[in-house]
Amino acid sequence: MSKLPERASSSVKPGPVVAGQPGSCPLCRHQAAQPYHRDQFREYHQCTRCALVFVPSEFHLSAQAEKAYYELHENHLEDAGYRRFLQRCATPLLSRLAPGARGLDFGCGPAPLLARMLEEHGHPMAIYDLFFQPDTSVLDDRFDFVVSTEVVEHLADPMATLEMLWCRINAGGVLAIMTKLVASQERFASWHYIRDPTHVIFFSRETFRWLAGHWSAKLEFSGNDVIFLSRPA
């Protein structure tokens, strides 16, 4: 999946907005949502239960257009800036891992640098990406931790994907997520994160609190955009 979306630019744009009725939440499946924001390209709705902000499916890119957008991203294994970016997740994650803990980098993109960084610290890693590392056999395995950086905001069906990942984590393990968080409705309109047409869902701290309660998970926030959900031991 994509990394550092603010560095990409693309001529791929959704079509003009056609007003519609808010639908069910793609995370908690609650049927009640309310209009949250609207720009020249898309509508954004917010779930009244889990507070997820989401783009209705009629404004999503096709799989072909989505992949084309990701291919514009300039992320490389030897990119020092990219490493510093990922270090915001890697450093607090490493402090939570037992020696030799085995992990999955889900949505690693074409340059699985985070997996390499964790392997440098003695953690065997598997990798998966829908477009760039599509070997689904790794998703049948179990792991001590799963890390997913700049991925969840792209998920059309976040509950299905997150439930699948949660079931792949061993007892006492952790799901590490890196994504920008919704701060307020006022700031949302000028937020750079919504300018990426592949970003279709937007979490807030309230949304992650709902998810942690749903899973009976321990929830921790690290900085502004790193989230840890731990399975009971």
N, C-alpha and C positions, 0 to 999 in steps of 0.2 A: 504494500500500500504506500501512499505518498508520505514523504517526510518534508519538513520545512516548506509547506505550501506557499508561504509568503514570498519565496524566492522564484516561484514559477509565474509565467505569464502565458496566456493562451487566447486564441481567437475563438475557441469553443465557448459558446454562450447558450444558456437555455432560451427558450422562446419567450414571447411576451406573456405577462401575467394575465391569466383569466381567473377571475375571482371564483372561489369554491367554498364549500362548507368544510369546517374542520372535521377530520376523521378520527379514528381510534389511534391511540398512542402506539408507536412501533416498539416501545420498550415494555411498558407495563400492561398494554392491551386495554387500558381504560377507554371507555367510549366517549368521555367528555373532554374536549379540547376547546381552546378559545383562540381567536386571532391574536397574534403577538406582534408581528411586523410584516411589512410588505415593501418591496423595492421594485425597480423596473423589470426585474427578471423573475422573482419568485415570491411566494407567500411563505410565511413562517407561522406555525401554530404552537401552542404550549399546552401540555397535558395538565389538567387540573389536579391530578393525583401525584405524579412523580416529578412534575415541573420540567420534564424534557421539552426542549424546543426542537421542532422538527419541520422539515420541508415535505409537503405532500408529494406522493410518488409521481404525480403527473409532471413535476418539475425536475425529476431526476434525469441525468444524462444516460444515454445508452451505454452498454458495457464497452463498446468500441470507442466512443468518445471519451469515456472515463479513462481507459487505458492510454489513449493518445495524450491526455492531459498529464498523467503520471510520467510519461516518457519525456516530458519537458523538464522535469526536475533534475537539478544538477547536484546529485549526491554521489559521492565516490568513497571507496574504502580508505583512500589515503587523504581525505579532506579533513584537515585539522579543525576547521570550523564546525563541520558536521560532527566530529568526535566530541567537541566541547558541548554542542547542543545535546547529544545523547548522554553525556556525562551527568546531566541534571537528573536523569532517571537511573543511570547505572550506579552512581555513588551511593545513594540511599538504599537501592536494592541490594547491593553487595553486603551492606551492613546487616541485612536481614536473612542472608542465606547461610546455611550450614556448608562446611567444606564439601566440595564435590557434588553439590546439589545440581540436578539435571533440569534443563529448562527448554522452553520453546519460545522462539521469537516469531510471533504471529503477525503477519503483515510486514515482513522484513524488507519488501521492496527489492529493486534490482541490486542494491549494494547492502548486504546484511552486516553492516558495521557493528551494530550493537551485539549481535551474536559473537562476533570476533572479540569484542572488548570483554565480554563475560567469559569466553573461553580462555582469554589471557589470564584470568583469575582462577582458572581451574574448574570451570563449570561446563560440562559437556552440553552442547546446544543442538537442537533440531531447528529447522527453519521452515516457514510456510508463507506463501503469498499467493493470493488468488490469480494474479497475472504473471508474476515473475518467478515464483517457486511453487508451482501448483501440484506438487506431489501430496495428494490427500492421505496417503498411507500414514504419514506422521501424525495425523489427527486421531488415529486409532490408539495411540500410545498414551501413557500417563507420565506426568512430570511433577517435579517438586515445585516448579514455578513456571508461570507463563508471563511473558512481557509483550506489550503491544503499544508501540509508540506512534503517535499521530496516525491512528488507524480507526478508532471507534467512531469518529465524526463522519466517516465514509459509509457506515453500515446502514443499508436500507432496512434490514431486519435485525436490529441490535440484540433483541432478546434471544433469538435463535442462536446467534453467534456467541454471545456471552455465556449463555447456558451451556453450550457445547464446550467452551473453554473451561468453565468452572468444573464441569464433570471430568475433565482431563487432569485436574490438579489433585495431588495426593493430600491426605489429611495433614494439617499443619502447614500446607503450602500457601503460596501467595500469587495473586494476579496483580501485576503491575501495569498500570495504564498511564499513558502520557497524552493529555489532550488539553486544549485551552478551555477554560470554564466561563460560562455566562456569568457576568457580574450584575447586570441590571438591564431592564428594558430600555432605559434611556441611553445607555452606552452601546447597546446592541446595534442600533442603526448605523453607527460609524465604525463598527468593529471590523478589522481587516479579515477576520476569520470567515465571515460570511461571504466574502468576495470570491472565495474558491468555489466553483460550481460543483465540485465533487464532495463538498462538505454538506451533509444533509441532516445531521442530528447534532445537537449541542447540549452538553451536560452542564449542570451546575452542581455546587456542593449539595444542594437539596436533593438532586437526582441521585447522586451517589449514596446519600444517606438512605434513600428509599431502596436502592439496590442492595445495600449492605443489610438492611432489615429483611428484605426478601430472602436473602441467602443465609441469614444469621451469621454474617461475616464480621470480622473486626475491620474497621475502616480507619485509615490514616491518610492524611494529606501531607505532602512534602513540597514545600514551595507553592507556587501558583498553579502548577499544571501536572503534578505527578500524584497519582492516587494508588494506594495499596489496599487490596481486599484480601484478607487472610482467612483460610478455612480453619475451622476448629480442629484442634489436634485430637 
